[in-house]
Amino acid sequence: MTGIILTQDDGLILGPIAKVLGYLMEGIFSLLDLIGIPNVGLSIILFTIVIYLLLMPLTIKQQKFSKLSAKMNPELQAIQAKYKNKKDNDSMMAMNAETQAVYAKYGVSPSGSCIQLLIQMPILFALYRVIQAMPAYVTKIGDTFRVLAEKIISVDNAAFLQSSELSSVVSAVRMYSKNFESNLANGVIDVLNKVSSSDMSVISDHYDLSQLTYEGQLILSNDTTRGLIDTYNNFLGINIGNSPSYMVSQAWNSPDGIQWLLIIAALIIPVLSASTQWINTKLMPQADTSNSQNDQQNSMAQSMKMMNTMMPLMSAFFCFTLPAGMGLYWISGSVVRSIQQIIINKHIDKIDVDELIKNNEEKRIKKLEKAGIDPRTVNKNATLNTKNVNTYKSSMSARANVKPMTQEEKNEAMKNATEYYNKNAKPGSIAAKANMVRQYNEKNNK
């Protein structure tokens, strides 16, 4: 990234992904605009649903691994216990072979869900970026803000902004990044996209923006007409451009009759976010460590339990302080994941593990045969490795119990070996020539 404020993410990884997701978001918003509902909140919900549906195959693989892990963990723990105090090379090889056989039996990879998570993470980060900077990726929203930005730049670059210690919006943008000198309007759009509705009102009064229009419609609201930006951001009576904390602070200045109603409406988003996050963690498959003797696994389980407790609380805090649009994204994401999890759990619970093992074994055999490897040899690797260890030990014990030969026994054994060697020596061989020399010497000595 080239500065603190940027219109579009230009990162090497997230940049291209965010651009593709931006096209999807623009398509959704444009479709809603065609039917007369140009709403950012509804766009975020539909956008989140589409993304998670596209990620469904990866999610199924990830959850399937979690479910199967719970079933195969006892077998893996038994293997670890079997080789707990064996550190020699043969034992380690045998343990690895048996562990790999268990993974192959259940049809999963030791890397498990890591690959799926690595694929999903940049997509979800880029998705967050698109939602955070909607004017950068949705043309109509961006063009609406651009009218305001160009007016601000044309009025006075050194204008005094009443709600800030900075002299103007333009100077604020320039202070954060010099990269906007070529396209200063983009930086101003980012600032306008992040300010609250009351700050936008101050900016509007100072720069006289109240009469500006885009495609014949007022951009900012007045006493009688709702502007385009408020139309975009209004979702069930809540301005998703404002944070719930800001809404609560503003509610105290409202008439007593609607004060508590506004506070409740503001708190709905963080409460729903925490609740849906908690439900989502409860639906996730949990590893059974009740019979585990592995301290590391027990420690990891405790850490996961603590994380599942803290995540809903952190979600509520972030949703209270960030714009409501981000909270809406988190809520919709948690709801979609929960529904997905229920469906996946029912699907996996119906799986016949024995049939799955049989199918995985057949796939494994075909794969080995295709690679030119005898499956029977591979299946016996673990057994052969352990047998090698036992055979070596038995061999050493047998040698230790053999009594040493006497000198007479040695002479008799040498005589028998010599006779056998002489009788079976091939004509013309070194042994036959050596035998001829021996016979010649014996004849001359007589």
N, C-alpha and C positions, 0 to 999 in steps of 0.2 A: 504494500500500500504506500502511496506517495504522500500521505498527509493525514492529519487527524480527521478532517472532514472530506469526504469523497462522495461524488454522486453515484458512481458505480464502482463495485469492487473490481480492481484490476490485478488481483493476486493470480499467481501462476496456476493454482489448483482451483480455488474457489471462484475466481473470476469467470472462467468459461462455464462452470456449472451454474453459477448465479445468472448468467446471461440466458442460458437455456431455460432455466426456471422462470426467468423474467418474461420470456415469450409465452410461457404457459399462463402466468398470472395475467398478462395483458389480454390473452385470448378469453380468459374467464371474465375479466372486467368488461371487455368489449361486448361479450355475449349478454351480460346483465344490462349493459347500457342500451343495447338494442331492444330489450324488452321493457325498458323504462325503469330499471333498478340499478343505477350506477352506485353501488354501495361497497365500500372497502371491507367492512366487517363480513358481509356475506361472501365476498370474493376470497377472503382469508379462509373461511370455513370450507368452501368448495375446493380451494387450492390445497388445503391440508388433506382433505379426504382423497383427492386425486393422487397426491404424492404418496400417501401411505398405502393406497391400493396398488400403486406401481411397485412399491417396496414389499408387497405382500409375499412374493416367493422367497425373498431373503429372510423375512420375518418368520415364515413357516420353517425354514431350515434352521434358523437360530433357536426357535422354541422347540423344535423336534430334537435338536441336540440337547437342550436343557432337560427335556423329559427323559430321553434315553440315558443321559448322564446319571439321573437319579436311580435308574434301574441297573446300570452297569457299575456304579461306584462300589457296591459291596464286592464285586469280583476283582476290581482294581485294588481295593484295600487288602483283599486276601493275598493277592500277588505280592504287594508291598510287604505284608507281614511275613510271607514265606521267605523273602530274601532280605529281611531287615538287617541281619548281622553278617551278610555275605557280601564282601567288597571285592572279591577276586574278579578277574576279567570274564571268566566263563559264566559265573553266576550273574554278573551284570548283563551279559549278552542274553542269557536265558530269560532274565526278568523282562528285558526289552522285547524279546520275541513273544513272550506270553502276553505282555501288555498290548502289543500291536495286534495280536490275534483277537483279543477282546474287542478292540476298536473295530477291527474288520468284521467281527461277528455281528456287531450292532450297526455297521454301515456308517460310521461317523469318523471324522478325522480328529487326531489329537489336538489340532489347532481349534477345533470346535467352532464356536460362533465368532471367533476373532476376525475371520475373513469377512463375514457378513457385516460386523460392526465397522470394520475399516472401510467398507464400501459405503455404508449408510452415513457415517459421520460427516464427510465433506458435503454430502447432499443435504443433510439437515442443517449444517452450518450455513450453506449457501441459501437454503430456504429462509432461514432467520434473517439473512442479509436482505433478501428481496422484500420481505414484509417490513423490515425496518426502514427501507428506502424506497417506498412505493413510487414516488414521483420519478425516480431514476429508471424504473423498468416498465411503468405503465404510461404510455405516450399521452393519453388525455389528461391524466392527473399532472404529469410533468409540464405539459403545455399550459395548464391552468395556473400553476405556480409560476411559470416563466413570465407570464404577463405581469404579475406582481413584482418579480425580481427585476425585470427590465425597467419598471417604473421607479423602483427604489434606487437603482443605479443612476438613472437619468436625473433624479431630483437633486441629490447632493451627496457626493461620496463622503463628505465630512459632516453629515447631519448628526444632530444630537439625538440619541435614542433614550427616551425617558426611563425605560425599564432596565437599563444596563449602565455600567460604568464606562463601557466602550463608547466611542464617539458616534458610531454608526454600525449598521449591519455589514456594510461593505468592509469597513476597517476590521471588524471581527473576523470576517472570512480571510482577509489578507494576513491577519496576525497568525492564524492557524496554518495557512499554507500559501506559498507563493505560486503554486502550480495553477491557481485559478486566474492568473493574470490574463491568460488566453481565453478563458471562458468563465468570467466572474459570475455570471448568472447561475451556473451550476452550484457554486458554493452558497450563494444567497438562497437558492431553492432548498438546500439542505438545512439551512438555519430556519427558514420559514416552516419547514416540515416538522421541526422539532419543538417549536415554541407552543405554549399553551394558548387556549382561546382568548384569555384576558390579555396576554402579551401581544397576540395578533391584533387585538382591538387597539392597543396602544400604538403599534406600528402603523395600523391603518389610519388612525387619526393624524399621526405625525406626517406621514407621506401622502395623505389624501388618496387612499386606495379604495374608498367605499363605493365609488362609481365605476370602477373598472369592470369590464365584462369579458367573457370568453364565449364565443359562439352565441352571442346575444343574451347570455345569462350573467347575472351578477356573480362575481367570484366570492365576495365576502358578504355575510349577512348584515341586514340592518333591522330596524324596528318592525318592518312590515314584510320583508322578503328574506327567505333563507337562501344563503349563497351556495355556490357549487361546492366549496370546500367543506362546509358544514353538512351538506347533503351527502357527500362522499363518506364522511366520518360518522354520521349518525347511525347508530345501531340500537334499536329498541329504546330510543330516547337517551342513549349514552353517547357522548362524543368520545370515540375511541382514540382520538389524538391526545386526550388528557389522561393523566395518571389518576388512579383511584385516590391517592393521597391528596392530589390537587382538588379533586371533586369534593372530598371531605372538608378541606379547608374552605372551599367556596360555599359549601352548604351552610356554614355558620352565619354567613351574611345574607342568607335567603329568608323569606318570610317563615314564621314559625310553623305554618300549616304544611309546608312541603320540605321543611328542613330535614326531618328524620327520614322522609321518603328518599331524598337525594343521598343521604348517608348510606341507607340500606342498599340503594342501587349501586353506589360506588363500591361497597364491600362485597357485593355478590361475586364479582370477578375473582378476587383473591381467594374467597371461601370456596368457590366452585373449583378453582385451580388446585387447591390443596386437597379437596375431597376426591376429585377425579384422579389425581396423582396417587393418593392413598389406595383407592380401589384398584388402580392399575398395578401397583406393587403387590397387592394381595392376590391378584389373579396370576401373577408370574409364578412359574414352577419353582419350588423351593427344594434345595438339596437336603436329603435326609442324612444328618450327621449324628443321629442318636447312638449308633453303634460304632461310630468312628473312633479309632484310637490314634489318629493322626492329629497332632497338636496344630500343625499348619492349617489343615482343613477346618478344624474347629475355630481357629482364629479368623480365617477368611469368612466363615459363616457368621460369626459375631459381627465382623465389620460390615458385611452385607446387611445384616439386620439393623445395625445402627444407621446405615445409609438409607434404608427404606423408611426409617423413622424421620430422618432429617430432610429428605427430599421434599415431602409435602410442605413442611414448614418453610423451607427455602423458596419453594415455588410460590407460596402465599406472600412472602416478603417481596420477592421480585415483582410479582404482579401488582402489588400495592404501590410500588415506587415507579415502575415503568409505565409507558403509555398503555391504555386499556387494550389496544390492538394486539400487543404482544401477549397479554393475558388471554385474549380470545383465541389466539393461535395455540397456546399451551393447553387450554381447556379442550378445544376441538381435537387436538392431537391426542390427548389422554383418553377422550371418549372413543375415538377411532381405534386406538390401541387396545382399549378394554374390550370393545366389541370383537376385534380381531382375535384377542387372547381367548375369549369365550369360545369362539368358533374353532380355533386351533386346538384348544384343550379337548373339546368334544371329539374332534377329528383324531387326535393322537390317542385319546383314551380308547377309541374303537380299534386301534391297531393291534393285530395279533402279533405279539413279540416273537413267538416261535416261528410264525410264517415269515416275519421280517428277517429273522436270523437266517432262515433257510434261503430266502431270496438273496440276501447279502453274500452268503457263502457261495451261491451259484455265480453271482457277478464276480466275486473275487477269483474263483477258479478260472472263469473265462478270461479274465484280465491277465492272470498269470500264464495261462496257456498261450494267449496271444503274444506275450512277451518271451515265450520259449522257455518258461520255467515250470518244472514239475511241481504241481500243487502239493503232492504227497510229501515231497521233500521239505517244502516250506512249512507244512502243517506239523511236521515232526521236529522242526528246528529246536523248539524249546525243550522237548523231551530228550533229543539227542545231546543238547548242550549239558543238561543236568546229568545225563548218563555218562558223558565224557568225564565230568568231575568225579563221579562215583567210581568209574572204571580206573581212572588214574590212581585214586586213593587205594582201591583194592589191589592194583598192581604193585604199588609200593609196599603194601602190607605183606603180600605174598613173597616179595623179594626179601623182605626183612626176616621172614620165617625160614628161609632156605639155609641148611647147614653147609659149612664150607667143605670142599673135597679134600681127601687125604692125598699124599704124594703118589701112592700106588694107584689110586683112582685116576689121578691126572695122567700118569704114564700109560695106563690102560686105555684111557679115552683118546690120548694122542696116537697110540698104536692103531687103534681101530679107525681113527680118522685118516691116518696115513694110508692104511691098506685100502680104504674106500676111495681115497683120492687117487691112488695109483691104478686101481682097477678101472676106474671110470674116466681116466684121463683120455681125451680125444687125441688120435694120431696127429702129429704136427703141431699140437698146442704147446704152450710154454710148460704146462705140467708134464707132458710126455717127454719133452727134452730134459727137464729137470730130473725126471725119473731115469733116463738113460745115463745122465752124468752120475747119479747116485750109484747105479748098478756098475758102471765102469770103475768108480773109485773103490767099491767093495771088492771087485775082482782083482785089482792091482794090489790092494792091501793084503790079500791072501797070499 
